[in-house]
Amino acid sequence: MKLSELIGSSPRFQAALNDVRVVAPPECAVLLQGETGTGKEVIARAIHDSGPRQNGPFVALNCAAIPAALLESELFGHERGAFTGAVAQTVDRFQAANGGTLFLDEIGELPLELQPKLLRVLQEQRYERLGSTRTMQADVRIVAATNQDLSRMVEEKTFRADLYYRLSVFPITLPPLRERRGDISLLVRHFVQKFSRAMNKSIDHIPSDVLDILNGYLWPGNIRELQNFIERSVLVSEDRILSPRITELRALIHAAHSAPTHTLFDVERAHIIGILKETNWVVGGRNGAAARLGLPRTTLITRMQKLGIANNNPSVLHGASFKSATLARHSNGSHLAVN
């Protein structure tokens, strides 16, 4: 992903791209910060592709997607017999990224017990596999990303201060889509072209009223939510005209009209509730609310808890179905309930 391929002309996004141009040539660690869906992995690839390691591998690891018990083995590898079930030696992520870039997404989810080992790699470029005393060399550049406030986690002692400072040699904050609204039309056209080609369609017209609706919405799921919306819209469109489903457009209109009189908290909460209603309170899976919003399931659950949507039932938080008595207080009959 070259810098010239990144879409956006808004001042805040251009400022972030200027940071990428500055930090790509040296090999210092980079910490990408921003809300979920703001394109942190895309920026990480741009740093890799614009730097001296561009001909090496780019390896990504989502620290939140792998159970903590398996993450050490995934990251640093293990020898045969290192633990029950270890029937063969593995190729760890540092080995796979040798000569290139290792992108550690959601670094805030890295367990405390693994943080000293990662710190050693950053400091000395050395590590040991599980079950081995042989020291391995790590010739990689580290780019990490998070949607959490790591400085606050350091204060709360849930993230090591020394690792934080090593990772954030050059921090870059990516703006949410609501703060780069001038880029929405550019992104819409880009995604329409992209998905039209992928689906062998010829959609060459985006109605101005549809574009106005998309520009007026806050996009709490950021670029990923917009991308998913356009992909669905291209899928159902016919006759060369982008034609999103009317129920989804109504939801966006409602949220946009609510924005001047309600806080962002209220609007985001209302939109998530509306999507959950449409998916019959299914959070995960291909057709669940998380996929509709362009969010990881765990991130959506966290947002629901912060917005007062979730309850404390573990089967609800981790299962496919999510029905909460909380919604009884917001049953005003509209597509999206807002207090």
C-alpha positions in Angstrom: 0.0 0.0 0.0 1.8 3.1 -1.2 1.1 6.5 0.3 -0.3 7.7 -3.1 -3.0 5.0 -2.8 -4.4 6.3 0.5 -7.6 8.2 0.1 -8.3 11.5 1.9 -7.6 15.2 1.6 -8.8 16.4 4.9 -6.3 18.3 7.0 -6.2 15.8 9.9 -5.7 12.9 7.6 -3.0 14.6 5.6 -1.2 15.5 8.8 -1.2 11.7 9.7 0.1 10.9 6.2 2.9 13.5 6.7 3.9 11.6 9.9 4.0 8.4 7.9 6.3 10.0 5.3 8.6 11.1 8.1 8.7 7.8 10.0 8.8 5.3 7.1 12.5 5.6 6.2 14.0 5.1 9.7 13.4 1.8 11.5 12.1 3.1 14.8 9.0 1.6 16.4 5.7 3.2 15.6 2.5 3.2 17.6 -0.7 3.8 15.7 -3.5 5.1 17.8 -7.2 5.6 16.9 -10.7 4.2 17.1 -11.5 0.8 15.7 -12.0 1.0 11.9 -9.9 4.0 11.3 -7.5 2.1 9.0 -4.5 1.4 11.3 -3.5 -1.8 9.5 -3.6 0.1 6.1 -1.3 2.8 7.5 1.0 0.1 9.0 1.3 -1.4 5.5 2.0 2.0 4.0 4.8 2.5 6.5 6.2 -0.9 5.5 5.8 -0.3 1.8 7.4 3.1 2.0 10.4 2.1 4.1 13.7 0.2 3.6 12.0 -3.2 4.4 9.4 -2.9 1.6 10.8 -6.0 -0.1 10.6 -8.1 3.1 7.4 -9.7 4.5 4.6 -7.8 6.3 3.2 -10.0 9.0 0.2 -9.0 11.1 -0.9 -10.4 14.5 -4.1 -9.4 16.3 -3.3 -9.7 20.0 -7.0 -9.8 20.8 -7.9 -12.5 18.4 -5.7 -15.3 20.0 -6.4 -16.7 23.5 -3.8 -15.5 26.0 -2.7 -19.1 26.7 -1.7 -19.5 23.0 -0.4 -16.0 22.3 3.1 -16.6 23.5 3.5 -19.6 21.3 2.0 -17.8 18.4 4.3 -14.8 18.8 7.6 -16.4 19.9 7.1 -20.0 18.7 7.7 -23.3 20.5 9.8 -26.4 20.3 8.4 -29.9 19.9 7.4 -31.2 23.3 7.4 -27.8 24.9 3.9 -28.5 26.3 1.2 -31.0 25.9 0.1 -31.0 22.3 3.3 -29.5 20.9 4.0 -32.2 18.4 6.2 -30.1 16.1 8.3 -27.0 16.1 6.4 -23.9 14.9 7.4 -20.9 12.8 6.8 -17.9 15.1 5.7 -14.5 13.9 9.2 -13.0 14.4 10.7 -15.7 12.2 7.9 -15.2 9.6 8.6 -11.4 9.6 12.4 -11.7 9.4 13.7 -8.9 7.3 10.4 -7.1 7.2 7.7 -5.7 9.5 5.7 -7.2 12.3 2.4 -5.4 12.9 1.0 -6.0 16.4 -2.7 -5.0 16.3 -4.6 -4.3 19.5 -1.3 -4.3 21.5 -3.2 -3.2 24.6 -4.6 -6.8 24.8 -1.1 -8.3 25.2 -1.0 -10.0 28.6 1.2 -8.5 31.3 3.3 -11.7 31.6 4.3 -11.5 27.9 5.2 -7.8 27.9 8.8 -8.2 29.3 9.6 -10.7 26.5 8.4 -8.3 23.8 10.3 -5.5 25.5 13.5 -7.6 25.3 12.9 -8.1 21.5 12.6 -4.3 21.1 15.7 -3.6 23.1 18.0 -6.4 22.1 16.4 -8.0 19.0 16.6 -11.4 20.8 14.2 -14.0 22.2 13.8 -17.7 23.0 11.1 -20.1 21.8 9.0 -21.9 24.4 10.9 -25.0 25.4 14.2 -23.9 24.1 17.3 -22.3 25.6 18.7 -21.2 22.2 18.6 -17.5 21.6 16.9 -16.4 18.3 17.7 -13.1 16.5 14.8 -10.9 15.5 15.5 -8.8 12.5 12.1 -7.1 12.3 10.6 -3.6 12.5 7.7 -3.3 15.0 4.6 -1.3 14.2 1.9 -1.6 17.0 -1.7 -0.3 17.0 -4.3 0.2 19.7 -7.7 1.7 20.2 -7.1 2.0 23.9 -5.4 4.8 25.9 -2.1 3.1 26.7 -0.9 6.0 28.9 -4.0 5.5 31.1 -3.3 1.7 31.2 0.2 2.5 32.4 -1.2 4.6 35.2 -3.6 1.7 36.1 -0.6 -0.7 35.9 -2.3 -2.9 33.3 0.4 -2.0 30.8 4.2 -1.8 31.4 5.5 1.8 31.2 8.9 0.7 29.8 7.2 -1.2 26.9 4.9 1.7 26.2 7.8 4.1 25.8 9.6 1.6 23.6 6.6 1.1 21.4 5.7 4.8 21.1 9.0 6.2 19.8 6.9 7.7 17.1 3.1 7.8 17.8 0.6 8.6 15.1 -3.0 9.2 15.8 -5.5 8.5 13.1 -8.7 10.6 13.1 -12.1 9.1 13.2 -14.2 9.4 10.1 -16.5 12.0 11.7 -13.5 14.3 12.0 -12.6 14.0 8.3 -16.1 14.3 6.8 -14.7 15.9 3.6 -13.2 12.5 2.8 -16.5 10.5 2.9 -17.5 11.2 -0.7 -14.0 10.2 -1.9 -14.2 7.0 0.1 -17.7 6.2 -1.1 -16.7 6.5 -4.7 -13.6 4.4 -4.1 -15.5 1.6 -2.4 -18.2 1.6 -5.1 -15.6 1.1 -7.8 -13.8 -1.5 -5.8 -16.8 -3.6 -5.1 -18.4 -3.1 -8.5 -15.2 -4.6 -10.0 -15.2 -7.5 -7.5 -18.9 -8.3 -8.2 -18.6 -7.8 -11.9 -21.1 -4.9 -11.8 -21.2 -1.6 -13.6 -22.4 0.9 -11.0 -21.4 4.3 -12.2 -24.0 6.6 -10.6 -24.3 7.6 -6.9 -27.5 9.6 -6.3 -26.9 12.9 -4.7 -29.5 12.3 -2.0 -27.8 9.1 -1.0 -24.4 10.8 -0.8 -25.9 13.6 1.3 -27.2 10.9 3.8 -23.8 9.2 3.9 -22.1 12.6 4.5 -24.5 13.4 7.3 -24.0 10.3 9.4 -21.3 10.0 12.1 -20.0 6.5 11.3 -19.1 5.2 14.8 -17.5 2.1 13.1 -15.4 4.5 11.0 -14.0 3.5 7.6 -14.7 -0.2 8.2 -18.4 0.5 8.8 -18.6 2.7 5.7 -16.8 0.0 3.6 -19.2 -2.7 4.8 -22.2 -0.5 4.1 -21.1 0.2 0.5 -20.3 -3.5 -0.1 -23.9 -4.4 0.9 -25.3 -1.6 -1.2 -23.4 -2.6 -4.3 -24.5 -6.2 -3.7 -28.2 -5.2 -3.8 -28.0 -2.5 -6.4 -29.2 -2.8 -10.0 -29.3 -0.8 -13.2 -25.9 0.9 -12.7 -27.2 3.0 -9.8 -26.0 2.7 -6.2 -29.2 1.8 -4.3 -28.7 1.0 -0.6 -31.5 -0.8 1.3 -34.1 1.7 2.4 -34.2 0.5 6.0 -30.5 1.2 6.3 -30.9 4.7 4.8 -33.7 5.4 7.2 -31.5 4.4 10.2 -28.7 6.7 9.0 -31.2 9.6 8.5 -32.6 9.1 12.0 -29.1 9.1 13.5 -28.0 12.2 11.5 -31.2 14.1 12.5 -30.6 13.2 16.1 -27.0 14.5 16.1 -27.7 18.2 16.8 -29.9 17.5 19.8 -28.2 14.5 21.3 -24.7 13.8 22.4 -22.4 11.5 20.3 -22.9 9.0 23.2 -26.6 9.0 22.5 -26.3 8.7 18.7 -23.8 5.9 18.8 -25.9 4.1 21.4 -29.0 4.5 19.3 -27.4 3.3 16.2 -25.9 0.2 17.8 -29.3 -0.6 19.3 -30.9 -0.3 15.9 -28.4 -2.7 14.3 -28.9 -5.2 17.1 -32.7 -5.0 16.5 -32.2 -5.7 12.8 -30.0 -8.7 13.6 -32.4 -10.0 16.2 -29.7 -9.3 18.8 -27.1 -11.6 17.2 -23.7 -10.0 18.1 -21.2 -12.3 16.3 -21.1 -14.3 13.1 -21.2 -13.3 9.5 -24.6 -11.7 9.7 -24.3 -10.4 13.3 -24.3 -6.8 14.5 -20.5 -6.7 14.8 -20.0 -7.6 11.1 -22.7 -5.0 10.1 -20.9 -2.3 12.0 -17.4 -3.4 10.8 -16.2 -4.1 14.3 -14.6 -7.1 16.0 -17.1 -8.9 18.2 -15.1 -8.2 21.3 -14.9 -4.5 20.5 -18.7 -4.3 20.0 -19.3 -6.0 23.3 -17.0 -3.5 25.0 -18.8 -0.6 23.3 -22.2 -2.0 24.4 -21.1 -2.3 28.0 -19.7 1.3 27.9 -23.0 2.6 26.4 -25.1 0.8 28.9 -26.6 -1.7 26.4 -25.0 -4.9 27.7 -25.9 -6.8 30.8 -23.7 -9.0 33.0 -24.8 -12.4 31.7 -21.7 -14.2 30.3 -23.8 -16.3 28.0 -25.2 -13.1 26.5 -21.8 -11.4 26.2 -20.1 -14.4 24.5 -23.0 -16.1 22.8 -24.7 -15.5 19.5 -27.9 -14.1 21.0 -28.0 -10.8 22.9 -31.3 -9.7 24.4 -31.2 -7.2 27.2 -33.9 -5.9 29.5 -32.1 -2.6 29.1 -33.9 -2.1 25.8 -37.3 -2.1 27.5 -36.5 1.4 28.6 -36.0 2.5 25.0 -39.0 1.0 23.3 -40.3 4.1 21.6 -41.3 2.2 18.5 -38.8 3.9 16.2 -36.2 2.1 14.2 -33.5 3.5 16.4 -34.4 4.3 20.0 -32.9 7.4 21.5 -33.4 8.5 25.1 
